[in-house]
């Protein structure tokens, strides 16, 4: 029984380590590992007051009817999202009685790479798979 308990602890530790790695990645907002640009927007009402806790919908270029991401603004009316490609992005914030819309040009200049590349993520997962298989083989040899 002690082997099963230590195996469970090992699995829990590995899962926790993987989650910490993913959430500690620079620029990985909301665990979107493939963002290439971090976009910050601030919404205000017509009289200039911040739209605090407003519902926000973000739309990717070429997809005006399908929200790319949603969320809520902070107390200062600010909202952040990760854009995974260049183009004209749009966002709208809703509070009772008002809607604010903004269009943001992403890219076109110096490229900012905050996210992890898909190749890095897949390579890391492949290394974890190799380590897991190696560990299982060692355990099987010890049992014989």
SVG drawing of the C-alpha trace seen along z (x, -y; Angstrom):
<svg xmlns="http://www.w3.org/2000/svg" viewBox="-30 -64 45 75">
<polyline fill="none" stroke="black" stroke-width="0.4" points="0.0,0.0 2.9,-2.4 3.9,-2.1 0.4,-3.3 0.5,-6.3 4.0,-7.3 2.9,-6.9 -0.1,-9.2 2.1,-11.8 4.5,-11.6 1.7,-12.1 0.2,-15.0 3.7,-16.6 4.2,-16.3 0.8,-17.8 1.4,-20.6 4.8,-21.3 3.3,-21.3 0.6,-23.8 3.1,-26.0 5.2,-26.0 2.3,-26.9 1.0,-29.7 4.4,-31.2 5.3,-31.6 5.8,-35.2 2.9,-36.7 0.7,-33.6 -2.5,-35.3 -5.4,-33.0 -3.2,-30.1 -3.2,-31.1 0.3,-29.8 0.2,-30.8 -0.3,-34.5 2.2,-36.7 0.9,-40.1 -0.5,-41.3 -3.2,-43.9 -4.4,-46.3 -7.5,-48.4 -9.2,-50.9 -12.9,-51.5 -14.7,-54.7 -18.3,-56.0 -19.2,-59.1 -18.6,-61.4 -15.1,-59.9 -15.7,-57.6 -14.1,-54.2 -16.4,-51.3 -15.7,-49.2 -16.8,-45.6 -18.1,-45.9 -18.7,-42.7 -16.1,-42.6 -16.2,-40.7 -13.1,-40.6 -13.3,-39.8 -10.4,-38.6 -9.8,-40.0 -12.2,-38.6 -14.5,-37.1 -16.9,-39.9 -19.7,-37.6 -17.7,-35.1 -16.1,-36.3 -12.4,-35.3 -12.4,-35.9 -14.7,-37.4 -14.2,-38.8 -14.8,-41.8 -12.9,-45.0 -11.2,-45.9 -12.2,-48.8 -10.4,-51.2 -12.1,-50.0 -9.0,-48.1 -9.0,-44.8 -6.1,-42.6 -6.1,-39.8 -3.6,-37.9 -3.8,-38.2 -2.4,-35.3 -2.0,-37.0 -1.7,-40.4 -4.6,-42.5 -7.4,-44.8 -9.0,-43.4 -12.2,-44.9 -13.5,-44.9 -16.7,-46.1 -17.6,-46.7 -21.2,-46.7 -22.6,-48.3 -26.3,-49.0 -27.2,-51.8 -23.9,-52.1 -21.6,-50.3 -18.1,-51.2 -16.3,-49.9 -12.7,-50.0 -10.6,-48.8 -6.9,-47.9 -4.2,-47.4 -2.1,-44.5 1.3,-43.9 2.7,-45.7 5.7,-47.0 8.2,-45.5 6.9,-42.0 6.5,-41.3 6.7,-37.6 5.2,-37.1 3.8,-33.6 5.4,-30.2 5.8,-28.9 3.8,-25.8 7.1,-24.0 8.4,-24.7 5.2,-23.4 5.1,-20.2 8.8,-19.6 8.3,-20.0 5.4,-17.6 7.5,-15.1 10.3,-15.3 7.7,-14.7 6.4,-11.6 9.9,-10.2 10.6,-10.7 7.3,-9.0 8.0,-6.0 11.6,-5.8 10.2,-5.9 7.7,-3.1 10.4,-0.9 12.6,-1.4 9.8,-0.5 8.9,2.6 12.6,3.8 12.7,3.4 9.5,5.5 11.1,8.5"/>
</svg>
